[in-house]
Amino acid sequence: MSEYQYYEFVALDQALTAKQQGELRAVSTRGRISSSSFVNDYQWGDLKTDPAKWMERYFDAHLYLANWGTRRIMLRLPKATLAPETAARFCVGESAGSWTTRTHVVLDLRSEDEDGDEERWDEESRLSAIIPARAELAAGDQRLLYLAWLLCVQNRELADDEPEPPVPAGLSRLSGSLQALADFLRLDADLLGVAAAASRPLPEKEPSAAVLRRWVKRLPEADKDEVLLRVLRGDGGLLRSELLRRFHGATEEDPAAGTRRAAGDLLAAAEKRWAVRQQQIREREAAERRRREETAAAAREQRLDALARHLVQAWNQVDELIATKRPKDYDAAATLLLDLQALAVREGEIFEFAEQMARLRERHARKPSLIDRFDRVRLN
C-alpha cells in the first residue's frame, strides 16, 4: 500500500497577509495557498514543518490524515473564549491535549488505527464539516471538550477511577459538526451513548429576536462601541459566539451536580451496551432469516401445487429441455426435476420418482455433463 498524507489548515479569525503567505510558500512549493488556507497532500515526502507551530502563528483549524491510520484535528481559540484551565481539565491524555500561546488556546485531538485507513472520502469537505464546532465551543458549548475527554477514555489513557468532568447538555443530540468530529476521531458510538445518559437535553428554542433586542439595549455603550470596532478591524470571527456566550451567561456545569462517573465505569457500561446491541442484531437477523425462509417455503408450496396439476406436462418439459443439449437447458431441467422430487416427497411418491429418475439416467447415460448436474444436486 502506497503512503498518503493530507494536510489542511484554515485561518478563520484573521486573513493571512501576503507576507505570511510567502512564509508558507517558503516551506512548501506545491501547497495550495490562499489568504485563508493551506492544503497539500503527499504520496512521498512530508510537510517540512511542525503543524503545531503553524497553528500557533497562522491558523485556527487543522486536519491531518494518513492512510496508515492517523487522524488529527487541531483547533485554536482566543483565551477570551476558552480558558486554558477549562481546556486542560478535559484534554488529559495523548489522544486529546491542549497548550497555550500568549493569546490563544490550541486543542490537539488524535485518533490512531493500527489496521490503517482504507476509507475513502472527499478530504477537503471533512474540515469544513467540523469547523462550526469551534464556534459552538466559543459560545460556551462544552460538548467538544467532553468528546475530547471521552476519546482519552476510549483509548485507555486514564485510570479506571478517574472521575469524569462536568457532563454538558445535549450529548444525545450532537450538532452536525460535532458528529462529524466524533466520526473523524472514530469515537465509539456505544461509549458516547453511555455518556449521553447523564446529559440533559439542550433547550429546544433559540432566543427570539425580541429577547435579543432587549438584551442588546441593556449592554453598556462602551461594550457596543468595542463590538463595532472589532467588526471594522476585521476581528469579528468569533464575535457572534462570544456575544451568545455572554447572553447565555455560560459557565461550567456544577461539578457537584449529579453523580460523577469514573472512566472505568463508562467503559464497562459501553461494553455491556455493545453486547446487548449485538444480541439485538442477532435476534433481528434470525427473525429476518425465518421470515425469508417462511416466504420461500410458501412460494415453493404454491409452485408444487401448480406442478401437481400438470405432472405429465412437467416430465415432458424435462425431456424437451434435455433434447436441446444446451447447458442452460440442462440446468433448467435439473431445477425442474428438483421440484418434481420435492413434490414426490410431499405426496409420498418418492419411490415412483426414483424409478422415473433411474430410467432418465439410463436414457441419457452418454451425456456426462447432464449426469454431472444430476449428481451435483443429488437427483437419484
N, C-alpha and C positions, 0 to 999 in steps of 0.2 A: 504494500500500500504506500503510495507516494505521500509525502508530507504536505500539509496545507495549513496555513495560518491566516487569520483575518484580524485586522486591526481597524477600529473606527473610534474617532474622537469627535466630540461635538462641543462647541462653545455656545452657551445659551445666554448668559447674562451680559457678556461684552463681546462684540465682534473682534476678530483678530485684526491687528494692524498690518500694514504692508511689511513693516519690519519683522513682526512676529511670523508672518507667513514665509518671509525669507529665511528666518531661523529654522523653520520646519523643513523648507526645501533643502537647506544645507545638510540635513540628516537623511532625507530620502529624495532621490531624483525621480522615483516612479510614483510616489504618493499622489493621490488626487486631493489637492489642497484648495480650500476656499476661505472666505472670511469667517466661516462658521464651522468648518470641519476639516478633518484629515481622514482619508480612507486608503488602505492599501492591503493587498493580500500577497502571500509569499508561498511559492511551491518549492523554493530553495532559498537559503539565506534567512535573514530575520531583520526586524526593526533594530536599528543601531542606536538605541537609546532606552532608558528606563521609562516605561509608560507612567510610572508614579510621578516622575519629575515633570513630565508634560502636563499631568493633571494639576500639579501644584502651580505651574506657570501659565498654562494656556486654556485648559479645557474644564468643562463642568460634567461631562459624561464620557465614559469609555466602555467599549465592548471588545472583548477578545475571545476568539475561539480557535482551537486547533483540533485537527481530526484524530489526534491520539487521545482525546478525551477531556482536554482542559477547556473550561469556560470561565470567563472573568467579567465582572461588571464593577466599574468604579463610578461613584457619584460625588461631586464636590458641591458643598453648600456653604453660604456665608455663616459665620458664627452667630450672627443675629437671628438666624432661622433655625439653627440646630446647635445646641450647647454641646461642647466637646464631652462633658461628663455624661450627657444623655447617650451619645453615640457609644461611648466606651462601656456603658452599662449593658448594652445589647450585643455589641460586636466583641466577642470574648474568646475567639478561637482562631485557628488557622483558616477556616472557611469564611470567616467574617471578621475583619479588623477595621480599625479607624486610626487616623492620625490627624494632627492639626498643623496648619501653617499660621502665619501671623494673622490672616483674615478669614480662613476657611477651615471647614472640617471635611475630610475625604473619607468616604466609605469604600471598602475594598472587599468584594464578595467573590468567592471562587467555588467552582464545582469540578471534581475530577471523576473520571470513569476509566478504570483500567482496561476495559474492553474496547476503548476507542469510541469514536463518534462517527457512525455511518449515516446519521440522519442528515438529510439534505433540506435546505431551506434557502430562502432569499435573505442572505445575511444582512443586507442593508435595510431591511424592514424590521429587524429584531430590535435594534437600539431605539428606533423611533417609537416602537410599541411600548418600551419600558420607560422612556424619559418622563412621561407625565407623572410617574410615581415620585419623582424628585419634588415636583411642585406640591403634591399631596403631603409629602413629609414636611416641606417647608411651611405648609398651612397647619401643621400640628397633628397630622395623621401618623401615628407611630407604628402602623401595621408593617411598613417596610422594615423597620428596625426589629420588630418581633420576628419576622420571617428570617432575618439575618441570624438572630439567636437560635431559632429553630433549626437552621441549617447546621449550626455547630452541634446541636443535639443529635441530629440525624447522622452526622459523621463521627459520633462517639468522641468528641473532643472535650466533653465536660464530665465531671464526676457525676455518678448516679444521684447523689444527694444535692446537686447544685440546684438551688431554687430558681424558678422561672421569674423573669422580670414582670412588671405590670402587664396584664393582658389587655391590649387595646380592643375597642369595639369594632365590629364588622369583619372579623376573621372568617366568618362563614360565608361572606359575600364579598369577595375581593373585587376591586376595580379591575378593568381590563388590563391596565398597566401592571398592577401588582400580580395578576395571574400570569401575565407574560414573563415577569421576573421569576416567579415561582417555577414556571415551566422551564425557563432557560437554566436555572440553577438545579434542576432535577429534584425539587423539593417533594418529598414523599406525600402523596395525597392522603394516606391514612394518618400520618403524623399530623398533618395540617388539620384534618378533620377532628382528631382528638383534641388538639389545642383549641380549636374553634368552639368546642363545647362550653368553655368557660368565658366566651366572648359575648358581650352584649350586642344586640343589633344596632346598626347605625340609625340615626334619625332618618325618618322617611322623607321629610320635606326639607328643601333648601329654604333659606330665609327669603321672604318676599322682597320685591323692590321697595315697598313702602317701609318695611322694617329696616332695610339697609339705608334708606334715605334718612330716616330719623337718627340712626346711629352716626351717619356721616355728619349730620348737622351738629351733633354734640361733640365732635372732635375739636380739639384746640386749634386755633387758626395757625399756630406755628407748625403743627403736625401736617395740616393741609398744605401749607407752603412747602414743607420738606418733600411731601409726596410729589407735588408738581415739579419741583426742581429735579428730583430723581428721574422723573419721566423725561424731562427736557435734556438731562445729561446722558440719557440712554442707559440709565442704571435701574431700569424697572423690570428686569427679567423675572424676579420673584416677588414683585411688589404686590400683586394680587394675593399671592399665597400669604405674604406677611400680614396684609390687612385682614384677610379672613381669619388668620390665626389670632389676631388681636380681637376681632369681632367675637369669635367664639370663646375668647379667654382661655386658649389652650394651655392646659397644664398636664403634667404627667398623671397617670392613674394613681390612685392612692395605693401604695404597696401593701397596706394592711387590709385592703378591701378583698373579701372573698378568701378562698383557700389557695395558697400558693403551692403549686405542684412542683415536684422535683423532676429533673431531666430523665432519670431512670423510670419514673412512673409514666411519663409521657411515652417513652419508647416501648414499655411493656404494654400499655394500652393500645398503642398503634399496631403492635404485633397481633394482639388479640382481635383488633378491628379487622386487620388483614385476613386473619384466619376465618372469621365469621363471614367476611365478604367472599372469600374463596369458596366456602361451603355453599353460600347462596348461589354463586355462579355455577357450581357443580350441580346443584339441585335444579336450577333453571335449564341447564344443558340437558340433564337427564329427562326433564319434563318435555323439552323440545324434541329429544330423540324419540320418546314414547309417542308424542303426537305425530311425528313423521312416520313412525312405524305403523301406527294405527291407521293413518291416512293411506299409506301404501298398501296395507293389508286389505282395507275396504275396497280400494281401487282394484286390487288383484281379484278379490272375490267377485266383483262385478264383471271383470274380464272373463273369469272362469265360468260364470253363469252364462254369459253370451256364447262362450266356446262350447258349453254343454248343449246348447240349442243347435249348433252347427258342427257336430263332431265329425261327420263324414267329410264335409267340405274342408275341415281343418286338415285332416290326413291327406286329402287330395292336394291341398295347398303345399304341404310339406314336399310331396312328390314333385310338384311343379317347380318349387324353388330349387330343389336338388338338381333337377334336369337342366337348369341353365348352366351349371358348372361354374358359376361366378362366386368368388369368395364372399362377397357381401350377401349373396343369397344363401350361401351355406350358413352364414351367421344368423340370418333371419330364420332359416329352417330350425336351427338349434334352439333359438329363442322360443319359437312356437312349440317345439317338442317339450321344452321345459314346462310350458303352461299345460300341455296335454298330460305330462307326468304329474303335475300338481293336481290337476283335475281328477286323475285316476286315483291318487292317494285320498283325496277328499271323498270320492264316491265309492271307495273300497274296491276298485277295479285295477289295482296295481299289477296283478298277475297278467291280466289281459294286455295291459300296456307293455309289460315286459316281453310278451310274446310278439307283439307287433314291432317292438323295437329290435328284437333279435332278427326278425325277418328283414327289417330295413337295413340293418348292419350287413346281413348276408348278401342282399342285393347290391350293396354299394361297397363291398369289401375292397374293391380295386380303386377306391377314391381315398387315398391316405389322408389328404387334408381334411376331408369331411369326417372321416373316422376320428382323426385327431381332435376335431372340435367336439365330437360326441364324448370322447374320453375326458377332455378338459372340464366339461360341465357335468360329468358323471351321468350320462344318459345311457342306461342299461335296460 
